[in-house]
Amino acid sequence: MKVLAIEIISNSSAMLIIEGNKTTFNITNLGKLLSIPKDSNSIKDVLEFQTNFSMELQNQKVDLVVICEGGGDSKKKRVRMEFAILS
């Protein structure tokens, strides 16, 4: 199984690939591949992020995507980025 794990950090998305099974697995840190300009609150930039994320999903050919969702401290940009990923 190949899993893509994502966490939104500020204006970018940190990603890991976890491949294998529960006893034999490999973790690859993809780093912060995708982001939105730091000072942007534009929906256009969120949609561009979503498009780029979709292309990354197609390239990685993962079986499952997991996202670390924000709690009570979520800012508007983070929530929009999480929604872009989930949709």
PDB file of N, CA, C and O in Angstrom:
ATOM      1  N   MET A   1       0.853  -1.175   0.000  1.00  0.00           N
ATOM      2  CA  MET A   1       0.000   0.000   0.000  1.00  0.00           C
ATOM      3  C   MET A   1       0.898   1.237   0.000  1.00  0.00           C
ATOM      4  O   MET A   1       1.961   1.250   0.620  1.00  0.00           O
ATOM      5  N   LYS A   2       0.459   2.252  -0.692  1.00  0.00           N
ATOM      6  CA  LYS A   2       1.189   3.517  -0.776  1.00  0.00           C
ATOM      7  C   LYS A   2       0.286   4.628  -0.244  1.00  0.00           C
ATOM      8  O   LYS A   2      -0.789   4.879  -0.789  1.00  0.00           O
ATOM      9  N   VAL A   3       0.734   5.295   0.831  1.00  0.00           N
ATOM     10  CA  VAL A   3      -0.060   6.318   1.506  1.00  0.00           C
ATOM     11  C   VAL A   3       0.651   7.662   1.383  1.00  0.00           C
ATOM     12  O   VAL A   3       1.861   7.755   1.588  1.00  0.00           O
ATOM     13  N   LEU A   4      -0.108   8.695   1.050  1.00  0.00           N
ATOM     14  CA  LEU A   4       0.397  10.067   1.045  1.00  0.00           C
ATOM     15  C   LEU A   4      -0.138  10.754   2.292  1.00  0.00           C
ATOM     16  O   LEU A   4      -1.350  10.889   2.463  1.00  0.00           O
ATOM     17  N   ALA A   5       0.770  11.189   3.166  1.00  0.00           N
ATOM     18  CA  ALA A   5       0.386  11.890   4.394  1.00  0.00           C
ATOM     19  C   ALA A   5       0.706  13.367   4.224  1.00  0.00           C
ATOM     20  O   ALA A   5       1.795  13.723   3.775  1.00  0.00           O
ATOM     21  N   ILE A   6      -0.243  14.227   4.583  1.00  0.00           N
ATOM     22  CA  ILE A   6      -0.116  15.672   4.352  1.00  0.00           C
ATOM     23  C   ILE A   6      -0.410  16.442   5.628  1.00  0.00           C
ATOM     24  O   ILE A   6      -1.322  16.102   6.382  1.00  0.00           O
ATOM     25  N   GLU A   7       0.379  17.486   5.856  1.00  0.00           N
ATOM     26  CA  GLU A   7       0.090  18.444   6.917  1.00  0.00           C
ATOM     27  C   GLU A   7       0.254  19.845   6.335  1.00  0.00           C
ATOM     28  O   GLU A   7       1.248  20.133   5.668  1.00  0.00           O
ATOM     29  N   ILE A   8      -0.718  20.709   6.588  1.00  0.00           N
ATOM     30  CA  ILE A   8      -0.625  22.097   6.156  1.00  0.00           C
ATOM     31  C   ILE A   8       0.142  22.860   7.223  1.00  0.00           C
ATOM     32  O   ILE A   8      -0.240  22.880   8.394  1.00  0.00           O
ATOM     33  N   ILE A   9       1.235  23.491   6.794  1.00  0.00           N
ATOM     34  CA  ILE A   9       2.069  24.280   7.695  1.00  0.00           C
ATOM     35  C   ILE A   9       2.173  25.681   7.097  1.00  0.00           C
ATOM     36  O   ILE A   9       2.804  25.885   6.060  1.00  0.00           O
ATOM     37  N   SER A  10       1.547  26.630   7.766  1.00  0.00           N
ATOM     38  CA  SER A  10       1.509  28.014   7.292  1.00  0.00           C
ATOM     39  C   SER A  10       0.878  28.064   5.907  1.00  0.00           C
ATOM     40  O   SER A  10      -0.327  27.850   5.778  1.00  0.00           O
ATOM     41  N   ASN A  11       1.656  28.340   4.875  1.00  0.00           N
ATOM     42  CA  ASN A  11       1.108  28.465   3.522  1.00  0.00           C
ATOM     43  C   ASN A  11       1.549  27.325   2.608  1.00  0.00           C
ATOM     44  O   ASN A  11       1.373  27.411   1.393  1.00  0.00           O
ATOM     45  N   SER A  12       2.123  26.252   3.174  1.00  0.00           N
ATOM     46  CA  SER A  12       2.580  25.147   2.343  1.00  0.00           C
ATOM     47  C   SER A  12       2.128  23.806   2.907  1.00  0.00           C
ATOM     48  O   SER A  12       1.631  23.716   4.030  1.00  0.00           O
ATOM     49  N   SER A  13       2.313  22.775   2.104  1.00  0.00           N
ATOM     50  CA  SER A  13       1.891  21.434   2.503  1.00  0.00           C
ATOM     51  C   SER A  13       3.109  20.523   2.603  1.00  0.00           C
ATOM     52  O   SER A  13       3.812  20.306   1.616  1.00  0.00           O
ATOM     53  N   ALA A  14       3.353  19.997   3.790  1.00  0.00           N
ATOM     54  CA  ALA A  14       4.428  19.029   3.990  1.00  0.00           C
ATOM     55  C   ALA A  14       3.863  17.647   3.680  1.00  0.00           C
ATOM     56  O   ALA A  14       2.766  17.304   4.120  1.00  0.00           O
ATOM     57  N   MET A  15       4.624  16.855   2.918  1.00  0.00           N
ATOM     58  CA  MET A  15       4.117  15.559   2.474  1.00  0.00           C
ATOM     59  C   MET A  15       5.125  14.445   2.714  1.00  0.00           C
ATOM     60  O   MET A  15       6.335  14.627   2.581  1.00  0.00           O
ATOM     61  N   LEU A  16       4.582  13.285   3.072  1.00  0.00           N
ATOM     62  CA  LEU A  16       5.349  12.055   3.235  1.00  0.00           C
ATOM     63  C   LEU A  16       4.685  10.955   2.418  1.00  0.00           C
ATOM     64  O   LEU A  16       3.462  10.925   2.276  1.00  0.00           O
ATOM     65  N   ILE A  17       5.492  10.061   1.887  1.00  0.00           N
ATOM     66  CA  ILE A  17       4.977   8.840   1.276  1.00  0.00           C
ATOM     67  C   ILE A  17       5.359   7.689   2.201  1.00  0.00           C
ATOM     68  O   ILE A  17       6.527   7.527   2.554  1.00  0.00           O
ATOM     69  N   ILE A  18       4.374   6.898   2.585  1.00  0.00           N
ATOM     70  CA  ILE A  18       4.610   5.699   3.399  1.00  0.00           C
ATOM     71  C   ILE A  18       4.217   4.520   2.518  1.00  0.00           C
ATOM     72  O   ILE A  18       3.072   4.408   2.080  1.00  0.00           O
ATOM     73  N   GLU A  19       5.189   3.640   2.266  1.00  0.00           N
ATOM     74  CA  GLU A  19       4.963   2.522   1.356  1.00  0.00           C
ATOM     75  C   GLU A  19       5.295   1.200   2.039  1.00  0.00           C
ATOM     76  O   GLU A  19       6.296   1.095   2.747  1.00  0.00           O
ATOM     77  N   GLY A  20       4.457   0.201   1.826  1.00  0.00           N
ATOM     78  CA  GLY A  20       4.704  -1.118   2.379  1.00  0.00           C
ATOM     79  C   GLY A  20       3.551  -1.589   3.230  1.00  0.00           C
ATOM     80  O   GLY A  20       2.393  -1.258   2.978  1.00  0.00           O
ATOM     81  N   ASN A  21       3.891  -2.388   4.268  1.00  0.00           N
ATOM     82  CA  ASN A  21       2.865  -2.865   5.193  1.00  0.00           C
ATOM     83  C   ASN A  21       3.301  -2.537   6.615  1.00  0.00           C
ATOM     84  O   ASN A  21       4.302  -1.848   6.810  1.00  0.00           O
ATOM     85  N   LYS A  22       2.560  -3.024   7.616  1.00  0.00           N
ATOM     86  CA  LYS A  22       2.837  -2.601   8.994  1.00  0.00           C
ATOM     87  C   LYS A  22       4.142  -3.144   9.555  1.00  0.00           C
ATOM     88  O   LYS A  22       4.624  -2.632  10.566  1.00  0.00           O
ATOM     89  N   THR A  23       4.725  -4.152   8.942  1.00  0.00           N
ATOM     90  CA  THR A  23       6.009  -4.666   9.433  1.00  0.00           C
ATOM     91  C   THR A  23       7.187  -4.259   8.560  1.00  0.00           C
ATOM     92  O   THR A  23       8.300  -4.103   9.062  1.00  0.00           O
ATOM     93  N   THR A  24       6.965  -4.087   7.289  1.00  0.00           N
ATOM     94  CA  THR A  24       8.019  -3.686   6.362  1.00  0.00           C
ATOM     95  C   THR A  24       7.532  -2.474   5.581  1.00  0.00           C
ATOM     96  O   THR A  24       6.673  -2.590   4.708  1.00  0.00           O
ATOM     97  N   PHE A  25       8.087  -1.315   5.903  1.00  0.00           N
ATOM     98  CA  PHE A  25       7.636  -0.099   5.228  1.00  0.00           C
ATOM     99  C   PHE A  25       8.811   0.842   4.992  1.00  0.00           C
ATOM    100  O   PHE A  25       9.873   0.716   5.603  1.00  0.00           O
ATOM    101  N   ASN A  26       8.588   1.775   4.101  1.00  0.00           N
ATOM    102  CA  ASN A  26       9.581   2.788   3.760  1.00  0.00           C
ATOM    103  C   ASN A  26       8.892   4.148   3.796  1.00  0.00           C
ATOM    104  O   ASN A  26       7.775   4.297   3.300  1.00  0.00           O
ATOM    105  N   ILE A  27       9.560   5.136   4.382  1.00  0.00           N
ATOM    106  CA  ILE A  27       9.004   6.492   4.454  1.00  0.00           C
ATOM    107  C   ILE A  27       9.891   7.428   3.644  1.00  0.00           C
ATOM    108  O   ILE A  27      11.105   7.481   3.840  1.00  0.00           O
ATOM    109  N   THR A  28       9.273   8.155   2.745  1.00  0.00           N
ATOM    110  CA  THR A  28       9.980   9.139   1.931  1.00  0.00           C
ATOM    111  C   THR A  28       9.419  10.520   2.240  1.00  0.00           C
ATOM    112  O   THR A  28       8.223  10.761   2.079  1.00  0.00           O
ATOM    113  N   ASN A  29      10.278  11.418   2.679  1.00  0.00           N
ATOM    114  CA  ASN A  29       9.869  12.794   2.962  1.00  0.00           C
ATOM    115  C   ASN A  29       9.932  13.587   1.663  1.00  0.00           C
ATOM    116  O   ASN A  29      11.013  13.830   1.127  1.00  0.00           O
ATOM    117  N   LEU A  30       8.771  13.988   1.162  1.00  0.00           N
ATOM    118  CA  LEU A  30       8.717  14.782  -0.067  1.00  0.00           C
ATOM    119  C   LEU A  30       8.949  16.264   0.208  1.00  0.00           C
ATOM    120  O   LEU A  30       9.160  17.045  -0.720  1.00  0.00           O
ATOM    121  N   GLY A  31       8.909  16.652   1.479  1.00  0.00           N
ATOM    122  CA  GLY A  31       9.103  18.054   1.837  1.00  0.00           C
ATOM    123  C   GLY A  31       7.860  18.883   1.576  1.00  0.00           C
ATOM    124  O   GLY A  31       6.740  18.372   1.549  1.00  0.00           O
ATOM    125  N   LYS A  32       8.081  20.155   1.387  1.00  0.00           N
ATOM    126  CA  LYS A  32       6.976  21.098   1.146  1.00  0.00           C
ATOM    127  C   LYS A  32       6.888  21.362  -0.352  1.00  0.00           C
ATOM    128  O   LYS A  32       7.391  22.368  -0.853  1.00  0.00           O
ATOM    129  N   LEU A  33       6.241  20.441  -1.052  1.00  0.00           N
ATOM    130  CA  LEU A  33       6.170  20.523  -2.513  1.00  0.00           C
ATOM    131  C   LEU A  33       5.260  21.628  -3.023  1.00  0.00           C
ATOM    132  O   LEU A  33       5.579  22.287  -4.012  1.00  0.00           O
ATOM    133  N   LEU A  34       4.147  21.833  -2.366  1.00  0.00           N
ATOM    134  CA  LEU A  34       3.127  22.756  -2.859  1.00  0.00           C
ATOM    135  C   LEU A  34       2.841  23.835  -1.833  1.00  0.00           C
ATOM    136  O   LEU A  34       2.799  23.579  -0.630  1.00  0.00           O
ATOM    137  N   SER A  35       2.645  25.042  -2.328  1.00  0.00           N
ATOM    138  CA  SER A  35       2.333  26.140  -1.408  1.00  0.00           C
ATOM    139  C   SER A  35       1.488  27.191  -2.121  1.00  0.00           C
ATOM    140  O   SER A  35       1.264  27.141  -3.331  1.00  0.00           O
ATOM    141  N   ILE A  36       1.038  28.129  -1.323  1.00  0.00           N
ATOM    142  CA  ILE A  36       0.328  29.313  -1.798  1.00  0.00           C
ATOM    143  C   ILE A  36       1.197  30.498  -1.394  1.00  0.00           C
ATOM    144  O   ILE A  36       1.788  30.476  -0.315  1.00  0.00           O
ATOM    145  N   PRO A  37       1.292  31.540  -2.235  1.00  0.00           N
ATOM    146  CA  PRO A  37       2.100  32.701  -1.831  1.00  0.00           C
ATOM    147  C   PRO A  37       1.746  33.165  -0.421  1.00  0.00           C
ATOM    148  O   PRO A  37       0.572  33.263  -0.064  1.00  0.00           O
ATOM    149  N   LYS A  38       2.764  33.445   0.365  1.00  0.00           N
ATOM    150  CA  LYS A  38       2.605  33.715   1.797  1.00  0.00           C
ATOM    151  C   LYS A  38       1.561  34.789   2.124  1.00  0.00           C
ATOM    152  O   LYS A  38       0.779  34.614   3.058  1.00  0.00           O
ATOM    153  N   ASP A  39       1.536  35.878   1.385  1.00  0.00           N
ATOM    154  CA  ASP A  39       0.627  36.984   1.699  1.00  0.00           C
ATOM    155  C   ASP A  39      -0.689  36.928   0.926  1.00  0.00           C
ATOM    156  O   ASP A  39      -1.474  37.875   0.964  1.00  0.00           O
ATOM    157  N   SER A  40      -0.928  35.824   0.227  1.00  0.00           N
ATOM    158  CA  SER A  40      -2.125  35.738  -0.608  1.00  0.00           C
ATOM    159  C   SER A  40      -3.328  35.209   0.173  1.00  0.00           C
ATOM    160  O   SER A  40      -3.210  34.267   0.957  1.00  0.00           O
ATOM    161  N   ASN A  41      -4.477  35.825  -0.051  1.00  0.00           N
ATOM    162  CA  ASN A  41      -5.759  35.317   0.435  1.00  0.00           C
ATOM    163  C   ASN A  41      -6.693  35.072  -0.740  1.00  0.00           C
ATOM    164  O   ASN A  41      -7.908  34.961  -0.573  1.00  0.00           O
ATOM    165  N   SER A  42      -6.109  34.989  -1.927  1.00  0.00           N
ATOM    166  CA  SER A  42      -6.867  34.861  -3.161  1.00  0.00           C
ATOM    167  C   SER A  42      -7.410  33.442  -3.365  1.00  0.00           C
ATOM    168  O   SER A  42      -6.689  32.460  -3.190  1.00  0.00           O
ATOM    169  N   ILE A  43      -8.673  33.352  -3.731  1.00  0.00           N
ATOM    170  CA  ILE A  43      -9.274  32.059  -4.063  1.00  0.00           C
ATOM    171  C   ILE A  43      -8.601  31.485  -5.310  1.00  0.00           C
ATOM    172  O   ILE A  43      -8.465  30.268  -5.437  1.00  0.00           O
ATOM    173  N   LYS A  44      -8.182  32.347  -6.223  1.00  0.00           N
ATOM    174  CA  LYS A  44      -7.475  31.893  -7.429  1.00  0.00           C
ATOM    175  C   LYS A  44      -6.224  31.099  -7.057  1.00  0.00           C
ATOM    176  O   LYS A  44      -5.939  30.073  -7.674  1.00  0.00           O
ATOM    177  N   ASP A  45      -5.479  31.559  -6.063  1.00  0.00           N
ATOM    178  CA  ASP A  45      -4.276  30.848  -5.622  1.00  0.00           C
ATOM    179  C   ASP A  45      -4.621  29.518  -4.962  1.00  0.00           C
ATOM    180  O   ASP A  45      -3.874  28.549  -5.101  1.00  0.00           O
ATOM    181  N   VAL A  46      -5.736  29.458  -4.249  1.00  0.00           N
ATOM    182  CA  VAL A  46      -6.186  28.194  -3.646  1.00  0.00           C
ATOM    183  C   VAL A  46      -6.561  27.206  -4.748  1.00  0.00           C
ATOM    184  O   VAL A  46      -6.225  26.025  -4.660  1.00  0.00           O
ATOM    185  N   LEU A  47      -7.256  27.679  -5.788  1.00  0.00           N
ATOM    186  CA  LEU A  47      -7.634  26.803  -6.897  1.00  0.00           C
ATOM    187  C   LEU A  47      -6.398  26.312  -7.659  1.00  0.00           C
ATOM    188  O   LEU A  47      -6.363  25.169  -8.114  1.00  0.00           O
ATOM    189  N   GLU A  48      -5.399  27.165  -7.796  1.00  0.00           N
ATOM    190  CA  GLU A  48      -4.148  26.748  -8.439  1.00  0.00           C
ATOM    191  C   GLU A  48      -3.443  25.690  -7.584  1.00  0.00           C
ATOM    192  O   GLU A  48      -2.899  24.719  -8.111  1.00  0.00           O
ATOM    193  N   PHE A  49      -3.457  25.886  -6.263  1.00  0.00           N
ATOM    194  CA  PHE A  49      -2.910  24.893  -5.342  1.00  0.00           C
ATOM    195  C   PHE A  49      -3.630  23.554  -5.528  1.00  0.00           C
ATOM    196  O   PHE A  49      -2.993  22.502  -5.574  1.00  0.00           O
ATOM    197  N   GLN A  50      -4.959  23.602  -5.634  1.00  0.00           N
ATOM    198  CA  GLN A  50      -5.757  22.390  -5.801  1.00  0.00           C
ATOM    199  C   GLN A  50      -5.402  21.679  -7.111  1.00  0.00           C
ATOM    200  O   GLN A  50      -5.285  20.454  -7.135  1.00  0.00           O
ATOM    201  N   THR A  51      -5.233  22.421  -8.176  1.00  0.00           N
ATOM    202  CA  THR A  51      -4.851  21.841  -9.468  1.00  0.00           C
ATOM    203  C   THR A  51      -3.488  21.171  -9.373  1.00  0.00           C
ATOM    204  O   THR A  51      -3.302  20.049  -9.845  1.00  0.00           O
ATOM    205  N   ASN A  52      -2.538  21.868  -8.758  1.00  0.00           N
ATOM    206  CA  ASN A  52      -1.197  21.305  -8.604  1.00  0.00           C
ATOM    207  C   ASN A  52      -1.212  20.063  -7.717  1.00  0.00           C
ATOM    208  O   ASN A  52      -0.479  19.107  -7.972  1.00  0.00           O
ATOM    209  N   PHE A  53      -2.042  20.074  -6.680  1.00  0.00           N
ATOM    210  CA  PHE A  53      -2.171  18.916  -5.812  1.00  0.00           C
ATOM    211  C   PHE A  53      -2.744  17.725  -6.585  1.00  0.00           C
ATOM    212  O   PHE A  53      -2.273  16.598  -6.424  1.00  0.00           O
ATOM    213  N   SER A  54      -3.748  17.966  -7.416  1.00  0.00           N
ATOM    214  CA  SER A  54      -4.336  16.898  -8.238  1.00  0.00           C
ATOM    215  C   SER A  54      -3.298  16.269  -9.154  1.00  0.00           C
ATOM    216  O   SER A  54      -3.262  15.049  -9.318  1.00  0.00           O
ATOM    217  N   MET A  55      -2.457  17.099  -9.746  1.00  0.00           N
ATOM    218  CA  MET A  55      -1.403  16.583 -10.623  1.00  0.00           C
ATOM    219  C   MET A  55      -0.385  15.762  -9.827  1.00  0.00           C
ATOM    220  O   MET A  55       0.100  14.739 -10.309  1.00  0.00           O
ATOM    221  N   GLU A  56      -0.063  16.207  -8.612  1.00  0.00           N
ATOM    222  CA  GLU A  56       0.864  15.469  -7.757  1.00  0.00           C
ATOM    223  C   GLU A  56       0.280  14.104  -7.384  1.00  0.00           C
ATOM    224  O   GLU A  56       0.999  13.106  -7.367  1.00  0.00           O
ATOM    225  N   LEU A  57      -1.024  14.059  -7.086  1.00  0.00           N
ATOM    226  CA  LEU A  57      -1.686  12.779  -6.797  1.00  0.00           C
ATOM    227  C   LEU A  57      -1.570  11.819  -7.976  1.00  0.00           C
ATOM    228  O   LEU A  57      -1.291  10.635  -7.792  1.00  0.00           O
ATOM    229  N   GLN A  58      -1.782  12.326  -9.174  1.00  0.00           N
ATOM    230  CA  GLN A  58      -1.682  11.483 -10.367  1.00  0.00           C
ATOM    231  C   GLN A  58      -0.257  10.979 -10.549  1.00  0.00           C
ATOM    232  O   GLN A  58      -0.058   9.829 -10.942  1.00  0.00           O
ATOM    233  N   ASN A  59       0.730  11.811 -10.275  1.00  0.00           N
ATOM    234  CA  ASN A  59       2.136  11.410 -10.429  1.00  0.00           C
ATOM    235  C   ASN A  59       2.548  10.372  -9.394  1.00  0.00           C
ATOM    236  O   ASN A  59       3.301   9.452  -9.712  1.00  0.00           O
ATOM    237  N   GLN A  60       2.069  10.505  -8.168  1.00  0.00           N
ATOM    238  CA  GLN A  60       2.485   9.612  -7.085  1.00  0.00           C
ATOM    239  C   GLN A  60       1.759   8.268  -7.102  1.00  0.00           C
ATOM    240  O   GLN A  60       2.281   7.286  -6.574  1.00  0.00           O
ATOM    241  N   LYS A  61       0.573   8.205  -7.696  1.00  0.00           N
ATOM    242  CA  LYS A  61      -0.224   6.976  -7.779  1.00  0.00           C
ATOM    243  C   LYS A  61      -0.374   6.311  -6.410  1.00  0.00           C
ATOM    244  O   LYS A  61       0.042   5.172  -6.203  1.00  0.00           O
ATOM    245  N   VAL A  62      -0.978   7.052  -5.487  1.00  0.00           N
ATOM    246  CA  VAL A  62      -1.148   6.557  -4.119  1.00  0.00           C
ATOM    247  C   VAL A  62      -2.470   5.802  -3.962  1.00  0.00           C
ATOM    248  O   VAL A  62      -3.408   5.990  -4.737  1.00  0.00           O
ATOM    249  N   ASP A  63      -2.517   4.943  -2.940  1.00  0.00           N
ATOM    250  CA  ASP A  63      -3.730   4.191  -2.627  1.00  0.00           C
ATOM    251  C   ASP A  63      -4.617   4.935  -1.638  1.00  0.00           C
ATOM    252  O   ASP A  63      -5.835   4.755  -1.628  1.00  0.00           O
ATOM    253  N   LEU A  64      -3.999   5.779  -0.800  1.00  0.00           N
ATOM    254  CA  LEU A  64      -4.725   6.444   0.272  1.00  0.00           C
ATOM    255  C   LEU A  64      -4.076   7.785   0.563  1.00  0.00           C
ATOM    256  O   LEU A  64      -2.853   7.915   0.509  1.00  0.00           O
ATOM    257  N   VAL A  65      -4.896   8.782   0.871  1.00  0.00           N
ATOM    258  CA  VAL A  65      -4.401  10.108   1.268  1.00  0.00           C
ATOM    259  C   VAL A  65      -4.914  10.394   2.667  1.00  0.00           C
ATOM    260  O   VAL A  65      -6.107  10.248   2.936  1.00  0.00           O
ATOM    261  N   VAL A  66      -4.014  10.804   3.567  1.00  0.00           N
ATOM    262  CA  VAL A  66      -4.414  11.202   4.914  1.00  0.00           C
ATOM    263  C   VAL A  66      -3.945  12.628   5.143  1.00  0.00           C
ATOM    264  O   VAL A  66      -2.872  13.022   4.685  1.00  0.00           O
ATOM    265  N   ILE A  67      -4.756  13.398   5.854  1.00  0.00           N
ATOM    266  CA  ILE A  67      -4.413  14.791   6.118  1.00  0.00           C
ATOM    267  C   ILE A  67      -4.544  15.062   7.609  1.00  0.00           C
ATOM    268  O   ILE A  67      -5.500  14.637   8.257  1.00  0.00           O
ATOM    269  N   CYS A  68      -3.564  15.775   8.133  1.00  0.00           N
ATOM    270  CA  CYS A  68      -3.604  16.222   9.522  1.00  0.00           C
ATOM    271  C   CYS A  68      -4.386  17.532   9.523  1.00  0.00           C
ATOM    272  O   CYS A  68      -3.867  18.572   9.119  1.00  0.00           O
ATOM    273  N   GLU A  69      -5.628  17.476   9.976  1.00  0.00           N
ATOM    274  CA  GLU A  69      -6.482  18.658   9.954  1.00  0.00           C
ATOM    275  C   GLU A  69      -6.244  19.530  11.176  1.00  0.00           C
ATOM    276  O   GLU A  69      -5.941  19.035  12.262  1.00  0.00           O
ATOM    277  N   GLY A  70      -6.385  20.834  10.983  1.00  0.00           N
ATOM    278  CA  GLY A  70      -6.179  21.790  12.061  1.00  0.00           C
ATOM    279  C   GLY A  70      -7.298  21.752  13.078  1.00  0.00           C
ATOM    280  O   GLY A  70      -8.416  21.330  12.781  1.00  0.00           O
ATOM    281  N   GLY A  71      -6.989  22.189  14.257  1.00  0.00           N
ATOM    282  CA  GLY A  71      -7.988  22.254  15.317  1.00  0.00           C
ATOM    283  C   GLY A  71      -8.541  23.652  15.448  1.00  0.00           C
ATOM    284  O   GLY A  71      -8.803  24.319  14.447  1.00  0.00           O
ATOM    285  N   GLY A  72      -8.721  24.101  16.677  1.00  0.00           N
ATOM    286  CA  GLY A  72      -9.294  25.413  16.951  1.00  0.00           C
ATOM    287  C   GLY A  72      -8.414  26.571  16.526  1.00  0.00           C
ATOM    288  O   GLY A  72      -8.880  27.708  16.452  1.00  0.00           O
ATOM    289  N   ASP A  73      -7.141  26.296  16.242  1.00  0.00           N
ATOM    290  CA  ASP A  73      -6.221  27.372  15.866  1.00  0.00           C
ATOM    291  C   ASP A  73      -6.146  27.577  14.355  1.00  0.00           C
ATOM    292  O   ASP A  73      -5.296  28.332  13.883  1.00  0.00           O
ATOM    293  N   SER A  74      -7.020  26.919  13.584  1.00  0.00           N
ATOM    294  CA  SER A  74      -6.951  27.003  12.128  1.00  0.00           C
ATOM    295  C   SER A  74      -7.240  28.407  11.624  1.00  0.00           C
ATOM    296  O   SER A  74      -8.198  29.060  12.039  1.00  0.00           O
ATOM    297  N   LYS A  75      -6.395  28.841  10.732  1.00  0.00           N
ATOM    298  CA  LYS A  75      -6.586  30.134  10.077  1.00  0.00           C
ATOM    299  C   LYS A  75      -7.329  29.919   8.756  1.00  0.00           C
ATOM    300  O   LYS A  75      -7.406  28.799   8.251  1.00  0.00           O
ATOM    301  N   LYS A  76      -7.870  31.000   8.207  1.00  0.00           N
ATOM    302  CA  LYS A  76      -8.671  30.909   6.991  1.00  0.00           C
ATOM    303  C   LYS A  76      -7.915  30.234   5.848  1.00  0.00           C
ATOM    304  O   LYS A  76      -8.484  29.396   5.149  1.00  0.00           O
ATOM    305  N   LYS A  77      -6.642  30.584   5.645  1.00  0.00           N
ATOM    306  CA  LYS A  77      -5.875  30.006   4.549  1.00  0.00           C
ATOM    307  C   LYS A  77      -5.697  28.501   4.737  1.00  0.00           C
ATOM    308  O   LYS A  77      -5.833  27.733   3.785  1.00  0.00           O
ATOM    309  N   ARG A  78      -5.395  28.086   5.951  1.00  0.00           N
ATOM    310  CA  ARG A  78      -5.212  26.658   6.220  1.00  0.00           C
ATOM    311  C   ARG A  78      -6.497  25.886   5.942  1.00  0.00           C
ATOM    312  O   ARG A  78      -6.458  24.822   5.323  1.00  0.00           O
ATOM    313  N   VAL A  79      -7.624  26.407   6.388  1.00  0.00           N
ATOM    314  CA  VAL A  79      -8.904  25.742   6.159  1.00  0.00           C
ATOM    315  C   VAL A  79      -9.191  25.645   4.663  1.00  0.00           C
ATOM    316  O   VAL A  79      -9.670  24.614   4.191  1.00  0.00           O
ATOM    317  N   ARG A  80      -8.906  26.695   3.924  1.00  0.00           N
ATOM    318  CA  ARG A  80      -9.126  26.668   2.473  1.00  0.00           C
ATOM    319  C   ARG A  80      -8.218  25.634   1.802  1.00  0.00           C
ATOM    320  O   ARG A  80      -8.655  24.918   0.901  1.00  0.00           O
ATOM    321  N   MET A  81      -6.970  25.557   2.232  1.00  0.00           N
ATOM    322  CA  MET A  81      -6.043  24.582   1.662  1.00  0.00           C
ATOM    323  C   MET A  81      -6.494  23.158   1.996  1.00  0.00           C
ATOM    324  O   MET A  81      -6.444  22.279   1.136  1.00  0.00           O
ATOM    325  N   GLU A  82      -6.929  22.923   3.226  1.00  0.00           N
ATOM    326  CA  GLU A  82      -7.428  21.601   3.604  1.00  0.00           C
ATOM    327  C   GLU A  82      -8.654  21.230   2.760  1.00  0.00           C
ATOM    328  O   GLU A  82      -8.775  20.097   2.294  1.00  0.00           O
ATOM    329  N   PHE A  83      -9.550  22.186   2.573  1.00  0.00           N
ATOM    330  CA  PHE A  83     -10.733  21.928   1.756  1.00  0.00           C
ATOM    331  C   PHE A  83     -10.334  21.607   0.314  1.00  0.00           C
ATOM    332  O   PHE A  83     -10.914  20.714  -0.306  1.00  0.00           O
ATOM    333  N   ALA A  84      -9.352  22.328  -0.220  1.00  0.00           N
ATOM    334  CA  ALA A  84      -8.875  22.071  -1.589  1.00  0.00           C
ATOM    335  C   ALA A  84      -8.343  20.648  -1.721  1.00  0.00           C
ATOM    336  O   ALA A  84      -8.573  19.984  -2.732  1.00  0.00           O
ATOM    337  N   ILE A  85      -7.634  20.186  -0.697  1.00  0.00           N
ATOM    338  CA  ILE A  85      -7.092  18.824  -0.702  1.00  0.00           C
ATOM    339  C   ILE A  85      -8.219  17.806  -0.595  1.00  0.00           C
ATOM    340  O   ILE A  85      -8.258  16.835  -1.350  1.00  0.00           O
ATOM    341  N   LEU A  86      -9.131  18.028   0.340  1.00  0.00           N
ATOM    342  CA  LEU A  86     -10.202  17.069   0.563  1.00  0.00           C
ATOM    343  C   LEU A  86     -11.166  16.971  -0.620  1.00  0.00           C
ATOM    344  O   LEU A  86     -11.735  15.909  -0.870  1.00  0.00           O
ATOM    345  N   SER A  87     -11.348  18.061  -1.339  1.00  0.00           N
ATOM    346  CA  SER A  87     -12.279  18.015  -2.464  1.00  0.00           C
ATOM    347  C   SER A  87     -11.582  17.591  -3.730  1.00  0.00           C
ATOM    348  O   SER A  87     -12.214  17.498  -4.782  1.00  0.00           O
TER     349      SER A  87
END
